[in-house]
């Protein structure tokens, strides 16, 4: 691959990003302005996504929206994968469906969990990525890349596994800034005697007859975790692309090992030119864990009353996330959610618009995705738009850029037919100049949380009345 294919030589459009690779804020330039490429590690679908998983989904959704605004809708490719082959999935399948054949049980677990994930993040106003590959769709590519790594002396067979030889890569550890001699095995990696180095990690492992597996030159088996993302990203974005994102917890070992595999297989300097990582999440000031009793899934927050004794709208959860800078740790708390909800209650409804978002908000987001400052600016604009309808289009376009909106009215338990009938009865009372009856109907509806808005048809002058649920 030539240098021209990997260097970021595109136009600077005002976007600055903190690059984990260099630990510096840098001007962003794409490799190709016509196709800006973003990859983010998605869920491993063995269990419902927790609220910590929601943060990267929301953060990089804003990144996706911003890139499309800066470069154009058709000039951004966003890939967010699904890991559907993993030992945790196998264990969950055996636990939940012991009477099914393992492959059938795995399919049931991954289908149910992936469907819930999509439902959850849709409620958080997260847009669909350009591509959402699944690991099981790319096994052939993984076998091919592993073969290349063996051929080039970067991988070896031992103990029924194919392992990446970390000692074969002189600059291994460049992302996490860890020296090879200090490396310890990380998540999903066991330190065993058959490894040349403690940090060597699995590319392929043999499967028993009961375990899922695919044929390979090294026997029937399944891929390691890290090789999956190297192959899926290359398939959709190329050997080197623009931005790779994820949570801080993925820097080592996952992203470090992705870089090692991809660079050694393709003989490239890097895998992605810019690396972005969002900060950790705590719940009410404590690390989230099931043992602490403060572990919450997105589904629980949206659909049950397990946190604060109530359900939380997706709009509120999203805004609460964006009120903290993506690189900073976030304390997910009742206070934060109530603050977000109070802000949204003051914002007017959005209108259909094709105008540009507010330049100040674009500039703030372009400064390393400064969503917290952008939210403050959006709130000021929302207050102005509530008083001046002419500002509603720009406010709406700006809110859409952040993916935030006022909380949708809750129509559950409301008899819309009865309300429409009451509105019509009030209009009839007004036509007949029965003011007392008209006031009585309005007051009765107001006591139910129904707000009426009167207007006139611009052509006929006829009185019109619409209604909405008060927030």
Residue, then its C-alpha position, 0 to 999 in steps of 0.5 A: x500500500x502506498x503512502x498516498x493511500x494511508x496518509x491523511x491528506x484531505x481538506x481540514x474542515x475545522x474538526x479537531x480530535x484528541x488522538x489516543x495514538x499520539x495523546x494530542x489534539x490534532x486537526x482531522x484530515x481524512x484519507x479521502x474526503x469523498x469517503x470518510x471512514x469510521x469503525x466502532x466496536x459494537x456489542x458482544x451479544x450474550x446479554x442485554x447491553x448495560x448503560x455503560x454500553x450506551x455511551x459509545x453508541x451515543x458518542x459515536x452516533x454524534x460523531x457520525x452525524x457531525x462527519x455527515x454534516x461536514x463532508x456530506x451524507x453520502x461521503x461517510x461510511x460508519x461500521x459498527x460490528x456485532x460480535x456473535x461468536x465468543x465463549x461468553x455466548x457459548x456459556x450463556x447458551x448452555x445456561x439458558x437453553x440446556x435442552x437445545x443443541x448448542x448451535x440452536x441455543x447460540x442462535x437463539x441467544x444472539x438473535x434475542x440479544x441483538x434484537x434488544x440492542x437495536x431496540x434499546x439504541x433506537x430509543x436513544x436516537x442512535x442512527x443505524x450505521x452504514x454497515x453492521x457486520x457480524x463476526x460469523x459472516x467473516x470467518x473465511x476472512x479471519x482464516x485468511x488473515x491468520x494464514x498471512x500472519x503465520x506466513x510472515x512469522x507473526x503467528x505460531x501454533x501451540x497447545x491447540x491454538x494459533x497465537x500472535x507472537x507479540x515479540x515479532x512486532x517491535x513497536x507492539x504497545x504503541x497505542x497503550x504505551x506499554x512496554x512489551x516486557x510489562x505486558x500482562x495478559x488482558x481480557x479473554x487471554x490466558x497466560x499459559x506455558x505454551x506461549x512464547x510471551x505472556x502477552x501472546x494472544x489467541x487468533x484461532x482455538x480448536x473447538x470440541x465436538x460440542x462447541x461451535x466451529x469452522x474448518x481451517x488449516x489448523x483444525x476445526x475451531x473458532x476465532x479469537x476476539x481481536x481478529x474479528x474486528x481486524x477482518x471486519x474493518x478491512x472488509x468494509x473500510x480498507x487496510x487503513x482508515x480514518x477513525x477507530x472508536x470505542x471505550x477506554x477499556x478497549x485500548x488494551x488489549x483489544x485495540x492494541x491487538x487489532x493494530x498488531x494483527x492489521x499492521x503485521x498482516x498488511x505491512x502498514x504503519x497503522x490501522x487507523x489514523x485517529x483513535x478516539x476513546x470515551x471515558x468510563x461510567x459510574x453509577x451514583x459515584x460507584x463502579x457499576x457492578x452486579x455485586x454492588x446492586x447498581x448494574x442497569x441495562x438500557x432496557x431496564x432504564x427504559x422499560x422498568x422502574x428499577x432506577x429511581x422508581x420510574x422509567x426514563x425516556x430515551x431522550x433523557x438518557x441520551x442528553x444526560x450522556x452528552x452533558x459530560x465531555x466524551x473523554x471524561x468519566x461520567x457519573x450516571x445519577x438521578x441528579x444528572x437525569x433530572x437535570x437533563x429532564x428539566x432542560x428538555x421540558x423547557x425546549x419547544x418541539x422540533x419542526x421540519x427543516x432543511x436549514x443549516x444548524x447553528x454555526x456556534x454549535x457546529x464549531x463546538x462539536x468540531x472541537x473534539x466533540x465538545x457536546x457538553x458546551x454544545x448542549x449549553x449553546x443549544x439550550x440557549x437557542x431553545x429558549x430563544x426559539x420558544x419565544x421567537x418561532x423564526x428561530x425554530x428551524x435553526x434550533x431544530x437543525x442543531x438539535x438533530x445534529x446532536x440527536x436530542x429532542x424534547x421528551x415525546x408526549x406519553x399517550x399511554x392511558x389517554x383516550x384520543x377519541x374522547x379527547x377529539x370529541x371533547x375538542x369538537x364539543x368545545x368548538x361547537x360551544x364557541x360557535x354558539x357563543x356558549x363561553x361557559x361550556x367552552x371554558x368548562x371543557x378546556x379546564x377539564x382537559x387541562x386537568x387531564x394534562x391536555x393543552x389546547x392550541x387555538x388558531x385560524x385557517x389562513x384562507x377560510x378564517x375558520x377556528x382550528x384547535x389542536x391538542x398535546x399532552x403537557x410535558 
